[in-house]
Amino acid sequence: MIGSDMRLVIAAVSGILLAVLMIVRGRLHPFIGLLCGAFTVGLLAGLPLPDVAKAVQKGVGDIVGGTGLVVALGLSLGAMLHLSGAAASLAKGALRLTGARAAPWATLGIAIVVGLPLFFETGLVLLLPIVVAAAEEMTGKDGAARDAAKLRLIMPALAGLGVVHALVPPHPGPLLAVEALGANLGLTMVYGILIAIPTAIIAGPLLAMVTTRGVRLASPIITDTGLSIAPPKRRLSLLIVLLPVMMIATGELGQMVPGMKGTAWLVAASNPVIALLLTNLLALPLLFGRRLREEAIQHAVWHETMGAAGAILLAIGAGGALKQVLVTAGLSDLLARTVLMYAISPLLLGWLVAVAIRLAAGSATVATITAVGIMPGVVASSGVSPELVVLAIGAGSVFFSHVNDPGFWLVKSYVGTSTADTFRTWSLLETTISVVGLGLVMVLSHVV
């Protein structure tokens, strides 16, 4: 490396380290910490302050403008599924059908399906109370054996939520990576599902057989914020959950048919904003019926949506600012030159960058935004499949959840594990998703 390259690396490390210290040690919101880190990177890299400010504004605008609507519409759909009792009805019905023996596999499938349109935290808060209640009913043992049996139902649900969070559009993390790298959304969905299913099986039911032994549970923190309304029919609930995925998949895959590319209705169907908006509009009458006009229901839905959306949009917007400053300073070009010089696999590089940001900042979404922001030059110069790079980055973004990840404490509280046992169960589960996901991406890269 020449002197300017070393200065850029030092600037990037210093800015990211400052952001981490402000978030973890200073207990500041990621919005403030990441913005300070972005300005630090730019100034230490030698950019004029006005240029840094412009890069910050562009980064926030690109992320919020490109992904903000998807995030907000996904959160509102999640709130409707939650408050109407639709998700709870689906989960309870599936567990009742399968019985105790197949219950871990049922919770895995439920989490994958219900988690598709939801942020991880929303899916966790929505599903875990249901799974814990089902586990209480299905496990008649005492002591440690009872706790292990409960965890063997809970951990597959966490694995299902984790894999879609990392690997399957239209989940917002993979979706913003698709947009940033110019990947094909339909192919990314197909590849993501092919990788997600075996990854979830390994990280969920199979891993739980080993990690849950001897784990003792305290009383979990479970709250019921649902409205007092009759849940909708299960087939309607399932339709609402799957509709945006089916619309996007139909639009993308339909355009692969000769003569259909560019067809207006297929293009519209494949747009995530349109798919989620139409699903929201259908969800209101189908999930709430005539009660959708009640002030209490409208207030509950939009209060839950906007409360979550504000924090998420601020955090990912600031992550976009840090990403843009790194790109403007030249880190993306530096990585592209490094890949060509040392023959580093672009898939491995994307995974390692996402892992580093994940360990430092704690947020999978911020890790994804930062990694995809500096990878376009690498993708262009190497000719690697952008769809596989999206999945490699997604796998890296969930590596080893620990104390700087809000999801770590959320899982600990809802499951009832000690801090040490949360590392042993949840952190190992996330790491397994990350490593197995990367391995399967590598395998797939030799097939497609």
C-alpha positions in Angstrom: 0.0 0.0 0.0 1.1 3.5 -0.7 0.9 6.3 1.9 -2.5 7.6 0.8 -4.0 4.1 0.9 -2.7 3.6 4.5 -4.1 6.9 5.5 -7.5 5.9 4.1 -7.4 2.6 6.0 -6.5 4.3 9.2 -9.3 6.9 8.7 -11.9 4.1 8.1 -10.8 2.1 11.1 -10.7 5.3 13.3 -14.2 6.5 12.2 -15.8 3.1 12.7 -14.0 2.6 16.1 -15.3 6.1 17.2 -18.8 5.2 16.2 -18.6 1.9 18.2 -17.2 3.6 21.3 -20.0 6.3 21.2 -22.7 3.6 20.8 -21.3 1.0 23.2 -19.5 3.0 25.8 -21.3 6.4 25.5 -24.7 4.7 25.2 -25.6 7.1 22.4 -28.1 6.2 19.7 -26.5 4.7 16.6 -27.8 7.7 14.6 -25.4 10.1 16.4 -22.5 7.7 16.7 -22.6 6.7 13.0 -22.9 10.3 11.9 -19.9 11.3 14.0 -18.0 8.3 12.6 -18.8 9.4 9.1 -17.4 12.9 9.6 -14.3 11.5 11.3 -13.6 9.2 8.3 -13.9 12.0 5.8 -11.8 14.5 7.7 -9.0 12.0 8.5 -9.0 10.9 4.9 -8.3 14.4 3.8 -11.7 15.4 2.3 -12.8 19.0 2.7 -15.5 19.5 5.3 -18.1 20.7 2.8 -17.5 17.6 0.7 -17.9 15.4 3.7 -21.2 17.1 4.6 -22.4 16.5 1.0 -21.5 12.8 1.1 -23.3 12.4 4.5 -26.4 14.0 3.0 -26.3 11.9 -0.1 -25.8 8.7 1.9 -28.7 9.4 4.2 -30.9 10.4 1.2 -30.0 7.4 -0.9 -30.8 4.9 1.9 -33.9 6.5 3.3 -35.2 7.4 -0.2 -34.5 4.0 -1.6 -35.3 1.7 1.3 -37.3 3.9 3.7 -40.7 3.2 2.1 -40.0 -0.5 2.1 -39.0 -0.4 5.8 -42.1 1.7 6.8 -44.5 -0.5 4.8 -43.0 -3.7 6.1 -43.3 -2.4 9.7 -47.0 -1.4 9.2 -47.8 -4.8 7.7 -46.0 -6.4 10.7 -48.1 -4.2 13.1 -51.3 -5.3 11.4 -50.4 -9.0 11.6 -49.5 -8.6 15.2 -52.4 -6.5 16.5 -55.0 -8.5 14.5 -53.9 -11.8 16.0 -53.2 -13.1 12.5 -49.6 -14.2 13.1 -50.6 -15.8 16.5 -53.4 -17.7 14.8 -51.1 -19.1 12.1 -48.5 -20.2 14.6 -50.9 -21.8 17.0 -52.8 -23.6 14.2 -49.6 -25.0 12.8 -48.3 -26.2 16.2 -51.6 -27.8 16.9 -51.5 -29.7 13.7 -47.9 -31.0 14.0 -47.9 -32.2 17.7 -44.9 -32.3 20.0 -42.7 -34.5 17.9 -42.7 -32.3 14.8 -43.1 -29.0 16.7 -39.5 -27.8 16.3 -39.8 -28.2 12.5 -43.2 -26.4 12.6 -41.8 -23.5 14.5 -38.9 -23.2 12.0 -41.3 -23.2 9.0 -43.6 -20.7 10.7 -40.8 -18.3 11.5 -39.5 -18.4 7.9 -43.0 -17.7 6.5 -44.1 -15.0 9.0 -40.6 -13.5 9.2 -40.4 -12.7 5.4 -42.2 -9.3 5.6 -41.0 -8.4 9.1 -37.9 -6.9 10.7 -36.1 -9.4 12.9 -37.1 -7.5 16.1 -40.7 -7.3 15.1 -40.9 -11.0 14.2 -39.2 -11.9 17.5 -41.6 -9.9 19.6 -44.5 -11.3 17.7 -43.6 -15.0 17.5 -41.7 -15.8 20.7 -44.6 -15.3 23.2 -46.6 -17.8 21.0 -43.8 -20.3 20.8 -43.0 -20.0 24.5 -46.7 -20.6 25.4 -46.8 -23.6 23.0 -43.6 -25.0 24.6 -45.1 -24.7 28.1 -48.1 -26.8 26.9 -46.1 -29.4 25.1 -43.4 -30.1 27.6 -44.4 -32.0 30.7 -41.0 -32.6 32.1 -39.4 -30.8 35.1 -36.2 -28.9 35.7 -33.4 -28.8 33.2 -35.1 -31.4 30.9 -38.1 -29.2 30.6 -36.0 -26.1 29.9 -34.1 -28.0 27.2 -37.3 -29.2 25.6 -38.7 -25.6 25.5 -35.5 -24.4 23.9 -35.7 -27.0 21.2 -38.9 -25.3 20.1 -37.7 -21.8 20.6 -34.3 -22.0 18.9 -35.7 -23.2 15.5 -38.0 -20.1 15.5 -35.0 -17.9 16.1 -33.2 -19.7 13.3 -36.1 -19.1 10.9 -36.2 -15.4 11.6 -32.4 -15.1 11.4 -32.0 -16.7 8.0 -34.7 -14.6 6.3 -33.3 -11.5 8.0 -29.9 -12.3 6.4 -30.6 -14.0 3.1 -34.1 -13.6 1.6 -35.6 -10.6 -0.1 -38.0 -8.8 0.3 -36.6 -8.6 3.8 -35.2 -5.0 3.9 -31.5 -6.0 4.5 -31.1 -8.2 1.5 -33.4 -5.9 -0.5 -31.2 -2.8 -0.1 -28.2 -4.9 -1.0 -29.9 -6.0 -4.2 -30.6 -2.3 -5.1 -27.0 -1.1 -4.2 -25.2 -3.8 -6.2 -27.7 -3.9 -9.2 -28.5 -7.6 -8.6 -31.5 -9.3 -10.1 -34.2 -9.5 -7.4 -35.8 -12.7 -8.7 -32.5 -14.6 -8.9 -31.5 -13.3 -5.4 -34.8 -14.6 -4.0 -34.3 -18.0 -5.6 -30.7 -18.3 -4.5 -31.5 -17.0 -1.1 -34.3 -19.6 -0.5 -32.0 -22.4 -1.7 -29.4 -21.4 0.8 -31.7 -20.4 3.6 -33.6 -23.6 4.0 -30.6 -26.0 4.7 -28.9 -23.2 6.7 -32.0 -22.9 8.9 -32.2 -26.6 9.4 -28.6 -26.8 10.5 -28.7 -23.7 12.8 -32.2 -24.5 14.2 -33.4 -28.0 15.0 -30.1 -29.7 14.6 -27.9 -27.3 16.5 -30.5 -27.0 19.3 -30.0 -30.7 20.1 -26.5 -29.8 21.2 -26.6 -26.3 22.5 -29.7 -26.6 24.7 -28.4 -29.3 27.0 -28.1 -28.2 30.6 -29.4 -24.6 29.9 -31.7 -23.3 32.6 -34.4 -20.7 31.9 -35.7 -17.9 34.1 -39.2 -16.5 33.6 -39.1 -14.7 30.2 -40.4 -11.2 29.7 -43.5 -11.5 27.7 -46.1 -8.8 27.1 -49.4 -9.0 25.2 -50.1 -5.8 23.3 -52.7 -7.3 21.0 -56.2 -5.7 20.6 -59.2 -7.5 21.9 -60.5 -8.6 18.5 -61.3 -11.9 16.9 -58.4 -13.1 14.8 -59.0 -13.5 11.0 -59.3 -16.8 9.2 -56.0 -18.5 8.9 -56.1 -18.7 5.1 -56.6 -14.9 4.9 -53.7 -14.4 7.3 -51.4 -16.7 5.2 -52.4 -14.8 2.1 -51.4 -11.5 3.6 -48.0 -12.9 4.7 -47.2 -14.4 1.4 -48.7 -11.9 -1.0 -45.8 -9.4 -1.3 -43.4 -12.3 -1.8 -45.6 -13.9 -4.5 -46.0 -10.5 -6.3 -42.3 -9.8 -6.3 -41.4 -13.3 -7.4 -44.1 -13.4 -10.1 -42.9 -10.0 -11.5 -39.2 -10.9 -11.5 -39.5 -14.5 -12.7 -42.2 -13.5 -15.3 -39.8 -11.1 -17.0 -37.4 -14.0 -17.6 -39.9 -15.5 -20.0 -39.0 -14.6 -23.6 -41.1 -11.6 -24.8 -42.3 -10.7 -21.3 -39.3 -8.5 -20.2 -40.4 -5.0 -19.5 -44.1 -5.8 -19.4 -45.8 -3.0 -17.4 -47.7 -5.1 -15.0 -44.8 -7.4 -14.3 -42.5 -4.5 -13.7 -45.1 -3.0 -11.3 -45.6 -6.4 -9.5 -41.8 -6.8 -8.9 -41.5 -3.3 -7.3 -41.3 -3.9 -3.5 -43.0 -0.6 -2.7 -46.0 -1.3 -4.9 -46.2 -4.9 -3.6 -46.1 -3.9 0.0 -48.5 -0.9 -0.4 -51.1 -3.1 -2.1 -50.6 -5.7 0.6 -51.1 -3.1 3.3 -54.3 -1.8 1.6 -55.7 -5.4 1.4 -54.5 -6.3 5.0 -56.6 -3.6 6.6 -60.1 -4.9 5.6 -59.1 -8.6 5.5 -57.5 -8.6 9.0 -59.7 -6.1 10.8 -63.0 -6.2 8.9 -65.5 -3.5 9.8 -63.4 -2.5 12.8 -60.7 -1.0 10.6 -62.3 2.4 10.9 -62.2 2.4 14.7 -59.9 5.1 16.1 -58.4 2.7 18.7 -57.3 0.2 16.0 -55.9 2.9 13.6 -54.0 4.5 16.5 -52.6 1.2 17.6 -51.4 0.1 14.1 -49.8 3.4 13.2 -48.4 4.1 16.7 -46.6 0.7 16.7 -45.4 1.3 13.1 -44.1 4.8 13.5 -42.4 4.2 16.9 -40.3 1.4 15.4 -39.9 3.2 12.0 -38.3 6.3 13.5 -35.5 4.5 15.3 -34.8 2.2 12.4 -34.8 4.8 9.7 -32.5 7.1 11.7 -30.1 4.2 12.3 -30.0 3.0 8.7 -29.8 6.5 7.4 -26.7 7.2 9.4 -25.3 3.9 8.3 -25.8 5.1 4.7 -23.9 8.3 5.6 -20.9 6.3 6.9 -21.0 4.1 3.8 -21.1 7.1 1.4 -18.2 8.8 3.1 -16.2 5.6 2.8 -17.0 5.4 -0.9 -16.3 9.1 -1.5 -13.0 8.8 0.3 -12.0 5.9 -2.1 -12.2 2.8 0.1 -14.3 1.0 -2.5 -11.6 1.5 -5.2 -8.9 0.5 -2.8 -10.7 -2.8 -2.0 -11.2 -3.4 -5.8 -7.5 -3.0 -6.4 -6.7 -5.3 -3.4 -8.9 -8.0 -4.8 -7.2 -7.9 -8.2 -3.8 -7.7 -6.7 -4.0 -10.6 -4.2 -6.8 -12.7 -5.8 -9.1 -12.5 -2.8 -12.5 -14.0 -3.5 -15.0 -11.2 -3.7 -17.6 -13.3 -1.9 -15.2 -13.9 1.0 -14.2 -10.2 1.0 -17.9 -9.1 1.2 -18.5 -11.5 4.0 -15.4 -10.4 5.9 -16.3 -6.7 5.6 -19.9 -7.4 6.8 -18.5 -9.5 9.7 -16.2 -6.7 10.8 -18.9 -4.1 10.8 -21.3 -6.5 12.5 -18.9 -7.2 15.3 -18.0 -3.5 15.7 -21.4 -1.8 15.4 -23.8 -4.6 16.4 -26.4 -4.0 13.7 -26.9 -6.4 10.8 -28.6 -3.7 8.8 -25.8 -1.3 9.2 -23.2 -4.0 8.4 -25.1 -4.7 5.2 -25.4 -1.1 4.2 -21.7 -0.4 4.8 -20.5 -3.6 3.0 -22.6 -3.2 -0.1 -21.7 0.5 -0.3 -18.0 -0.3 -0.8 -18.4 -3.5 -3.0 -19.8 -2.2 -6.4 -16.2 -1.6 -7.7 -15.2 -5.1 -6.6 -18.2 -6.6 -8.3 -17.6 -4.7 -11.5 -13.9 -5.5 -11.7 -14.2 -9.2 -10.8 -17.3 -10.1 -12.8 -18.6 -12.1 -9.8 -22.4 -12.7 -9.6 -23.9 -9.7 -7.7 -26.7 -11.9 -6.4 -24.1 -14.2 -4.7 -22.3 -11.1 -3.3 -25.6 -10.0 -1.8 -26.0 -13.3 -0.1 -22.4 -13.4 1.1 -22.8 -10.0 2.7 -26.1 -11.0 4.2 -24.5 -14.1 5.8 -21.6 -11.9 7.2 -24.1 -9.4 8.6 -25.4 -11.8 11.3 -22.1 -13.2 12.5 -21.9 -13.6 16.3 -24.5 -11.4 17.9 -23.1 -10.1 21.2 -23.5 -7.3 23.8 -23.6 -4.4 21.3 -26.5 -5.9 19.4 -30.0 -5.0 20.7 -31.2 -8.3 19.4 -28.9 -10.1 21.9 -30.7 -8.5 24.9 -34.1 -8.9 23.3 -33.5 -12.6 22.8 -32.2 -12.9 26.4 -35.2 -11.2 27.8 -37.8 -13.0 25.8 -36.3 -16.5 26.1 -35.2 -16.2 29.7 -31.5 -17.4 29.3 -28.6 -16.1 31.3 -26.0 -13.9 29.6 -23.6 -16.8 29.3 -26.3 -19.2 28.0 -27.4 -16.5 25.5 -23.9 -16.6 24.1 -24.0 -20.4 24.0 -27.4 -20.6 22.3 -28.3 -17.4 20.4 -24.8 -16.2 19.5 -23.7 -19.6 18.3 -26.9 -19.9 16.3 -26.2 -16.6 14.5 -22.6 -17.6 13.9 -23.8 -20.9 12.4 -26.1 -19.1 10.0 -23.3 -16.9 9.0 -20.7 -19.6 8.4 -23.0 -22.2 6.8 -24.5 -19.5 4.7 -21.1 -18.4 3.3 -20.2 -22.0 2.7 -23.3 -22.6 0.7 -22.8 -19.4 -1.3 -19.4 -20.6 -2.2 -20.8 -24.0 -3.3 -23.5 -22.3 -5.3 -20.9 -20.0 -7.0 -19.4 -23.2 -8.6 -22.8 -24.4 -9.8 -24.4 -21.3 -11.4 
